[in-house]
Amino acid sequence: MTKLGGTILILFFVYTVNCIGQIRGQVVEELSLLPVANVEIICASDTTVTNEEGRFILNTKVGDLLRFNYQGVVTDSIFIESESMFFLLQENNNILKEVIISAFGNSNTLRTTSAPIGIVDMAFSQTDPFTVVSSFNTIPGVQMEERSPGSLRLNIRGSSLRAPFDVRNVKIYWNDIPFTEPGGNTPFNLLDPINFGTTEIIRGPSGSRYGAGNGGTLIIRSKQPDINSTFAFAEYSRGSFGFNKTILGFGQSTETSSSYFQYAQQSAAGYRTHSSLDKKNIEYSGNHKLTEKQRIGIHLLYSDLFYEIPGGLTLTQFESDPTQARPGNAFTLGTEEANASVDTKFGMIGLTHRFVNGNYQQKTSVYGQLSQFINPFIFDFKNENHVGFGGRTSISQQINELVHPTRLDFGLEIQDRFAKAFNYGNVAGKADTLNFKDEIHSYQWMGFFQAETQWNSRISSTYGFSINQLNYDIFRVEDAITNNSSLFNSTIPLSFAPRISLLIKRKANVVYASISSGFSPPTLEEVRTNEGSINAELAAEKGLAFEIGTRGRSKHQKLTYDGNVFFYVLSNAIVDYPSARGTDLFRNAGGSFHSGLELLTTYRIVGDSHSKSEMDLQVAYTFNHFKFNDYITGNTDYSGQFIPGVAPQTVSALINSRFKSFKFSFNYLAKSSIYLNNENDKKASAFHLIGIKGSTNFTLSSKWQSELFFGANNLLNQHYSLGNDVNAFGGRYYQPAPERNYYAGLRFRWKRLNSDLTF
């Protein structure tokens, strides 16, 4: 199960005979469409439980109230309104639901998982339709930054310190397919909000199951179509600074299969000079039942992304005119003169297979991908072509015959990637003389094992480990400086990443503790730098994390809480620093110590199972205390200094409300001042952001619906930088974010229920 609230799908067929008739239906998972057994369904005249195929028959009538109970949790209730209806079961509290997660392969509820995991559900998102930034920033310990349209960075507990561009130090999967490149770099901005359904975010090292990445792991799943329906939709929205977005989609779903196609096109002129965006995204996701025990998934993704890079500004430039692009000088071109930009075309096809036989389960995914990356910048002009393939397989076995029931989980992941990379001089935004040409092979493999033991009804433990290896072969075919070819090989030594955790339940509350080891090898972009040098001495980061957390809810389930404290000791920390001409270079910084507090609470202000009005409040708080404890470079000792780029305190608040057909949300984000350099003598000021969104639905006919939505961001018109360039050459730390801005849109949806459910 993926979750109780929001992803159990119930399809009803109602046959009325006089006053009392029969309702026949089936309960299935949203993501896999596999049946769900033992769901209790209750009405005034009858009670039943779904069988092994998820099917049920209930003696009741149109107009009766049905309640659903699963694993002892009453999730929701509905009124039977017609003789044939579809219903998406949602828990009353749709912010922090009783969630079934798969992050550690054990299909536990979120409340009973011994790890700090956040859930971003775009199906219930009441945030900006142009980006996922606002939605991710509602999770404690997680900060997403957007330096310009199309340029995203993901920061989990300070993980973005190594990422001048793209996402590093975080492992990402999309529909169970590895999306992170071998070596640790992830082109996260190739994904569009349409590609996100539900995302599980593991904060902190998860190397025992997913390998490299001290920051954490993202498990992204696409949106799923309504079961047993044929549908189509179209959406158009406009916003300030030339934002336009068009979304088209259609699909069909039956008991045994589903197909979902989506297309999105987004463009923007941008808040700053030289910050335009043009992005196209196509997704197809299909899920098909082969037999009663097997399902296969087909996932295609194509992304065509172009965005301009306005560049960082000094404090004087930031305060005088935040809309300007980085100007040039006597030694370097300005970003507009250099046509600094990114032009990427990316295509991927992935196949997933799932086999379930009683307590045995096997999941396998394989993929292939092609991409082209063109990046003129102020110092050079890069043109790269990549091809990659790989896969992941895992086997799970529940053994109940032991004295203490145990679940075993083990598997293997392999990734291979080839690239041809050309680096030219940049003359007025055009490729000039070839500087160097490389042929690159990256190879990574990981094997993992995990066991979860239930000692009694209250206590369980999880213990596991992974073994990992990464290899780079860089063949320099041409070099304008040496006029010689050369071969460089870097094999990151075998890395062993263990994890052990303990969880104790007490009624509706749990306490957990864990110890985990993490590691993060240098990415290809850190080994092979922009200026052409090969950084042969760069070693992998290694760390040890200690975590204590608790989750629970009040007696009447109106209040929920999820909090944890962590301590993390990191050695060989990789940090960036500018070269003499301003390009990003990397080195190991000795050691650092990270500690923090993350807290998420939600409260149901208005609404119960009989109400047509709801209002929920969610508040997240993050406290970070990150310091270098051993970092000496040259004659400078940074030991004891705060690690730059991390806000010591962050607060976010979200109010989601629904009044019949009208929805309204209010979101707030506050970040304290942030150090911008290792010397801790430059700071970015604190800021407070407020955004709102409203929408209303109109029923045009039995098959047609429309939705009108509108919103605003940065209502306080804050002058801030969302995404600073830490330790930037010449003090160009600031990437100004847009001032107050607005958007509005209209969505049409057509849906027909397919009445082909059989019993």
Salt bridges, closest charged atoms under 4 A:
GLU29 OE1 - ARG354 NH1 3.85
GLU53 OE1 - ARG55 NE 3.21
ASP64 OD1 - LYS61 NZ 2.92
GLU91 OE2 - ARG553 NH1 3.28
GLU98 OE1 - ARG111 NE 3.79
GLU98 OE1 - ARG553 NH2 3.17
ASP121 OD2 - LYS3 NZ 2.35
ASP121 OD2 - LYS97 NZ 3.80
GLU145 OE1 - ARG153 NH2 3.30
ASP176 OD1 - ARG221 NH2 3.96
GLU181 OE2 - ARG417 NH2 3.25
ASP192 OD2 - LYS245 NZ 3.08
GLU200 OE2 - ARG221 NH1 3.28
ASP226 OD2 - ARG749 NH2 3.40
ASP226 OD2 - LYS751 NZ 3.22
GLU235 OE1 - ARG747 NH1 3.01
GLU255 OE1 - ARG55 NH2 3.35
ASP278 OD2 - LYS280 NZ 3.31
GLU292 OE2 - LYS289 NZ 3.10
ASP304 OD1 - LYS345 NZ 3.87
GLU308 OE2 - HIS274 ND1 3.59
ASP343 OD1 - LYS345 NZ 3.55
GLU384 OE1 - HIS386 NE2 3.06
GLU384 OE2 - ARG528 NH1 3.65
ASP409 OD2 - ARG209 NH1 2.29
GLU413 OE2 - LYS171 NZ 2.92
GLU413 OE1 - ARG392 NH1 2.65
ASP416 OD1 - HIS441 NE2 2.48
ASP438 OD1 - ARG476 NE 2.73
ASP438 OD2 - ARG528 NE 2.61
ASP473 OD2 - HIS441 ND1 4.00
ASP479 OD2 - ARG476 NH1 3.94
GLU526 OE1 - ARG162 NH2 2.78
GLU526 OE2 - ARG168 NH1 3.32
GLU541 OE1 - ARG162 NH1 3.31
GLU547 OE2 - ARG157 NH2 2.65
ASP562 OD2 - ARG551 NE 2.87
GLU598 OE2 - ARG157 NE 2.87
GLU598 OE1 - ARG203 NE 2.77
GLU614 OE2 - ARG658 NH2 3.26
ASP616 OD1 - ARG604 NE 2.50
ASP725 OD1 - ARG147 NH1 3.09
